[in-house]
Amino acid sequence: MPLITHVVVRKRVVCLLLLVGFVMAALCCRLLYLQFYKSEWLTENATDQRVRDIPVEAKRGIIFDRNGRELGVSISTDSVYAIPAEIRDVEDTAAKLAAILVLDNNKLVKQLKKRQAFTWIERKVDSEKAKAIKALNLPGIGLTEESRRYYPHDNVASHILGFTGIDSQGLDGVEITFDSYLKGRPGSIVVEYDARGREIPYAVHKFMPPTDGNNIYLTIDLIIQQIAERELDKVMKETGAKAATMVAIKPQTGEVLALANRPDYDPNHFADFSPKLWRNIAVSNAYEPGSTFKIITTAAALGEGVVKLTDRFFDPGEVEVQGRTIHCWKDGGHGSQSFEEVIENSCNVGFVNVGLKLGIEPFYRYLQAFGFGKATNIDLPGEAKGILINSEQAKAINIATMAMGQSIAVTPIQLATAVAAVANDGQLLRPQIVREVRDKNGQILRDFKPDSVKQVIDPAVAKEVKGVLEKVVEEGTGKNAFLEGFRVAGKTGTAQKVGGGGYMPGKYVASFVGFAPADDPQVVLLVIIDEPVGMYYGGQIAAPVFGSAMKDILQYLQVQPKLAEKPTGGEQKPHVDVPGVINLLPDEAKAQLAKLDLTGIVEENGERIVDQIPKPGSKVPAGSKVLLYTSTPRYNWSEVTVPDCQGLAGEEAARILGEIGLSVRPVGDSKSQVTSQEPPAGSKVPSGSIVTVYFE
């Protein structure tokens, strides 16, 4: 028995030793794990328990226009934070804060009870709330200065500037593309506390100052930007358009002087606007350019030498390509004309023939050289590439339609850049939105020089294209863009919008692109009006916007006016105001125009004039042609309200009806007053309808 007991005791001792050894080994392993693998984590947690690190936000750099005017600045504001370990009464503190900051009290209580060294309560509060919280002097609650982005001109240049988030990070526009330059580096305030949350005297107290961001100077000119936006607001109101865009470029440098879209938004309160309004149409939306694209076709055809301005073409009104009939915009066609006249008249049939003569491979070579089908690499987010049919899949019908601005989609910035290349003697430049980046001391950190892409056409060809585009304004469809004292070159465009399954009836994009002065281009200006209500020809509604904006821009730039001379030379004829002849009989209209040395060209075979180009009041050189459209319907227009003509004289009634696109059929002696009318006043009728007025 004693022997058995001894053996049992020994076994127990051995087991105990093994257990102790195992425990010691486990403790050693745990010690090694904590020492080598968890030491950093433990150190950080120990530091978190006694050190409070309060962030100090850096101020974002200022965004200036090209002349040093502030467009985006950072202003000081207070943010409320909490150190939960220092709060004595969580419920009372939460209730007081919730009342001032209009927060959910229950959620705030849960937030303050969490075991964390630091938490934000509300970022960037207004001065009144900050003052009220500071007056309470709540333990564990503090305020720190941060900066809030402020745009002093509200909506101006909103699609260029973009906006920032709660942490002052760039979210759109140049705020995001140049965020690395603007944001700076944050600092912090470090304070050491004991286990009870009391600040330790003479302990660690550090202030690490933030490094403010750098300033950027845009190529945008605030005054030109405001001119552009003013004109867009005006045309949106007058035409009831869905949207509108204007882009102004300095052709010699590629600098964007203005870029504006309507509708827009206020970046100071961007969250109050639909995200759809944040979209920068000028760089992110592609559209069929219509006849403005004929500038590129002209440059390609002349550059390739397949046609000369003096070559003759015959337009019977339509042309068939691969079984598809393409119509000219003018019923019956333009007849025999030179290529120069094809451009002036914006003749579709003529451009189809030129495109087919040019051929697929040469045409695509110029399209790609001008930058279509790829991004321009402007320093703005969300740029689209446009839509260009693959050259290997292109057929004759595609070349025919692309030559007149269909079957290809471009962005406004692409088209403006391409036309700027023509104005710049054939040299294509990358569009620039930022001129330079400077530090707080004004030292230049980075500047952006003109970035030449390539010579896309010969300077002699560019000069030839500029000359014929000047004639488009002098004698062709762009007369409403004429500026007294300046040589202006440009091209109108009217394109039917593409939708699901084909072109959408009644939906058009009117546009005009040009530059001035034509002999020394200072500004290239593109105007696009999307889905105008009523009149929608580019020459009628986009060209006047171009003229009004360009006039003020040239005056602001102190470009001195010169006596406008025709590209072919000769004595300059005086300019006259085009009279309104709508609702007159064709012979009456031509006679009235002839009194001012203007030639009326009657289109179609209707009874009375329902529309005219140029519009009444436009200034054109004496001897110019005025296109007169009669009452034969040509397009489906929108509805208008019939005005009350009773009591008016016949001439006054005809004028009022004509201004809103309605024709008049007089019954009786038109020299007396109107006694009744059909349809009655207040009726809704399609634009272009006939209103019968009865006289006693």
HELIX and SHEET records of a PDB file:
HELIX    1   1 PRO A    2  LEU A   32  1                                  31    
HELIX    2   2 TYR A   33  TYR A   37  3                                   5    
HELIX    3   3 SER A   39  ARG A   50  1                                  12    
HELIX    4   4 PRO A   84  GLU A   86  5                                   3    
HELIX    5   5 VAL A   90  LEU A  101  1                                  12    
HELIX    6   6 ASN A  105  LYS A  113  1                                   9    
HELIX    7   7 SER A  127  LEU A  136  1                                  10    
HELIX    8   8 SER A  158  LEU A  161  1                                   4    
HELIX    9   9 GLY A  173  THR A  177  1                                   5    
HELIX   10  10 ASP A  179  LEU A  182  1                                   4    
HELIX   11  11 LEU A  222  THR A  239  1                                  18    
HELIX   12  12 PRO A  267  ASP A  272  5                                   6    
HELIX   13  13 PRO A  275  TRP A  278  5                                   4    
HELIX   14  14 ILE A  281  SER A  284  1                                   4    
HELIX   15  15 GLY A  290  PHE A  293  5                                   4    
HELIX   16  16 LYS A  294  GLU A  304  1                                  11    
HELIX   17  17 PHE A  339  GLU A  344  1                                   6    
HELIX   18  18 ASN A  348  LEU A  358  1                                  11    
HELIX   19  19 ILE A  360  ALA A  369  1                                  10    
HELIX   20  20 ALA A  396  ALA A  403  1                                   8    
HELIX   21  21 PRO A  412  ALA A  423  1                                  12    
HELIX   22  22 PRO A  459  GLU A  475  1                                  17    
HELIX   23  23 LYS A  479  ALA A  481  5                                   3    
HELIX   24  24 GLY A  538  ALA A  542  3                                   5    
HELIX   25  25 ALA A  543  TYR A  556  1                                  14    
HELIX   26  26 PRO A  586  ALA A  594  1                                   9    
HELIX   27  27 GLY A  650  GLU A  659  1                                  10    
SHEET    1   A 3 VAL A  51  VAL A  56  0                                        
SHEET    2   A 3 GLY A 187  GLU A 192 -1                                        
SHEET    3   A 3 HIS A 205  MET A 208 -1                                        
SHEET    1   B 6 THR A 119  VAL A 125  0                                        
SHEET    2   B 6 GLU A  70  ALA A  82 -1                                        
SHEET    3   B 6 ILE A  63  PHE A  64 -1                                        
SHEET    4   B 6 ASN A 215  LEU A 218  1                                        
SHEET    5   B 6 VAL A 434  ARG A 438 -1                                        
SHEET    6   B 6 ILE A 444  ASP A 447 -1                                        
SHEET    1   C 3 THR A 119  VAL A 125  0                                        
SHEET    2   C 3 GLU A  70  ALA A  82 -1                                        
SHEET    3   C 3 ILE A 141  TYR A 150 -1                                        
SHEET    1   D 5 GLU A 255  ARG A 262  0                                        
SHEET    2   D 5 ALA A 243  LYS A 250 -1                                        
SHEET    3   D 5 VAL A 523  ASP A 530 -1                                        
SHEET    4   D 5 GLY A 502  ALA A 516 -1                                        
SHEET    5   D 5 ALA A 489  GLY A 499 -1                                        
SHEET    1   E 2 ARG A 312  ASP A 315  0                                        
SHEET    2   E 2 GLY A 335  SER A 338 -1                                        
SHEET    1   F 2 GLU A 318  VAL A 321  0                                        
SHEET    2   F 2 ARG A 324  HIS A 327 -1                                        
SHEET    1   G 2 GLN A 427  LEU A 429  0                                        
SHEET    2   G 2 SER A 452  GLN A 455 -1                                        
SHEET    1   H 2 HIS A 575  ASP A 577  0                                        
SHEET    2   H 2 LYS A 619  PRO A 621 -1                                        
SHEET    1   I 3 THR A 599  GLU A 603  0                                        
SHEET    2   I 3 LYS A 625  THR A 630  1                                        
SHEET    3   I 3 ILE A 609  ILE A 613 -1                                        
SHEET    1   J 2 GLU A 639  THR A 641  0                                        
SHEET    2   J 2 LYS A 684  PRO A 686 -1                                        
SHEET    1   K 3 SER A 663  VAL A 667  0                                        
SHEET    2   K 3 ILE A 690  PHE A 695  1                                        
SHEET    3   K 3 VAL A 674  GLU A 678 -1                                        
END                                                                             
